[in-house]
Amino acid sequence: MSTTSLISSLFRAEIQSMSAYKVADAHGFIKLDAMENPYHWPPELTEHWLTSLRSCALNRYPDPEATRLIETLRGHDEIPESVAMLLGNGSDELIQLLLMALTPTQAVLAPAPSFVMYKQISQSLNLAYFAPSLHAEDFSLDIAHTLHLIQSHQPAIIFIAYPNNPTGNLFKAEDIHTIINASTGLVVIDEAYAPFANASFLPELQRYKNVLIMRTLSKLGLAGLRLGYLMGHTDIISQLNKIRLPYNINVLTQVTAEFALSHKHVFTEQTQLICQHRQWVFEQLQAHSELTVFPSAANFILFKTAAQQADRIHAHLKTQGVLIKNMHSQGGLMQDCLRVTIGTEAENKAFISALTTALTTIN
Ligand SMILES: *Cc1c(COP(=O)(O)O)cnc(C)c1O
C-alpha cells in the first residue's frame, strides 16, 4: 500500500488539507518577528539558575500537578485561591485542550484578524469557525456583527486576545462585557501581552462563571520554556484537566519558571524598557508619512505601507539583515501590513535605519 492511500484512508480530510505552521529561518538576522523579549539575564542570575538546575531529578517524572509552580504563579499574578488554574506547554497547548474538549458539531468564534492558532486548531478538529472582521479604521470589535453571529451559531468558545495579536490594540472593555453577556458558551480572554498592557479581565473572573483567562510566560521573556496558564471556575478547569497529559510541564520548565518568577524585578525592568522603546519606535515609524502606524499595548507594532509595498519593504529589510513579520499574505485587513517586535535599543535603531533605506530605495 502506498503512503498516499494509507494517508487518505486513515487521516481526516481537514488534516490532509492543512499546512503545517511555518516559522521563518531567522539565523543570522536581527530577529524582530516573533514577539520575543530581546534581553538576557544578568550573568550572576544565570549562575544561580544553573545551580538550581543541579537538584533536578531528570530520572523522575515531574510533579504532575506542578503544585509549587502554581503557587508561584498565584503570587506573581495575584491570582486568588478561589480561581482554579491549569498549566499548558505554552498557551498553544491550552487552546488545543479547550477545543479538544468540545463536541465536534460545535462552533468557535474569534475576531479577524487575531491569533492564528485559534483557527488553525479549530480547523484541525473540524469545528465550525466564525471570524467577524474587526473595524478597518481602528481594529475595534464590530459588536453588531459579532452579536449576530453569536445569536445564529451559539459558539461554544469565543477567543478574545486582549491586547490583540497582530493588531496590538486593547478592545474596549465595554465591548468585551457585551460579548460575555451575549455568549451561551465560554469566553476565553487571551492575555498573552498582559506584561505590556496595564489592563486585565482577571478581576472579572469573580463575576462571570463562563470566562477563562489565559496567560503565558512567552512574551514576558521565557518563550523557550513553553509555559501557559488558564484560570477560571473550578468546575470548568477540572473538566479540562481530565484531558491534560499527566506530565505536560517538564521538570526543567517547572524549576526554571519558579526560579525566574522569584526574580520578578528582572522582568519588570525589561518589560518597562520594552514599553519605553515601543514609544520611540512608534514615533520613528510615524515620522514616515507614507506609513500608517497603529497604537499598541503589546511588545510589537503593526504598520501599514503604501499599497502593494509590504512585500518589497519586507524583502528589502531582509537583505539588510532585519527580520520582521510580513502580514500582507494573510489578506483582509492585513493587506499591506507589517508587524515589528520591539527589540533592544540597538536592534530598534537598526530596524528604523534599515526601514528608512528600504523606503527611499523603493520609492
Ligand atoms: C504568542 C501568543 C500566544 C502563544 O503563546 P505560547 O504560550 O508561546 O504558546 C497565545 N496567544 C496570543 C494572542 C499570542 O500572541
The ligand as an SDF file (V2000), in Angstrom:
LIG
                    3D

 15 15  0  0  0  0  0  0  0  0999 V2000
    2.1270   34.4050   21.3120 C   0  0  0  0  0  0  0  0  0  0  0  0
    0.7140   34.2100   21.6160 C   0  0  0  0  0  0  0  0  0  0  0  0
    0.2510   33.0570   22.2420 C   0  0  0  0  0  0  0  0  0  0  0  0
    1.1170   31.8190   22.3520 C   0  0  0  0  0  0  0  0  0  0  0  0
    1.7820   31.7350   23.4970 O   0  0  0  0  0  0  0  0  0  0  0  0
    2.6210   30.4570   23.8920 P   0  0  0  0  0  0  0  0  0  0  0  0
    2.4120   30.4060   25.3470 O   0  0  0  0  0  0  0  0  0  0  0  0
    4.0100   30.7690   23.4910 O   0  0  0  0  0  0  0  0  0  0  0  0
    2.0690   29.2380   23.1970 O   0  0  0  0  0  0  0  0  0  0  0  0
   -1.0820   32.9800   22.6180 C   0  0  0  0  0  0  0  0  0  0  0  0
   -1.9260   33.9760   22.3320 N   0  0  0  0  0  0  0  0  0  0  0  0
   -1.5370   35.0870   21.7060 C   0  0  0  0  0  0  0  0  0  0  0  0
   -2.5170   36.1600   21.4260 C   0  0  0  0  0  0  0  0  0  0  0  0
   -0.2060   35.2330   21.3080 C   0  0  0  0  0  0  0  0  0  0  0  0
    0.1620   36.3170   20.6230 O   0  0  0  0  0  0  0  0  0  0  0  0
  1  2  1  0
  2  3  1  0
  2 14  2  0
  3  4  1  0
  3 10  2  0
  4  5  1  0
  5  6  1  0
  6  7  2  0
  6  8  1  0
  6  9  1  0
 10 11  1  0
 11 12  2  0
 12 13  1  0
 12 14  1  0
 14 15  1  0
M  END
$$$$
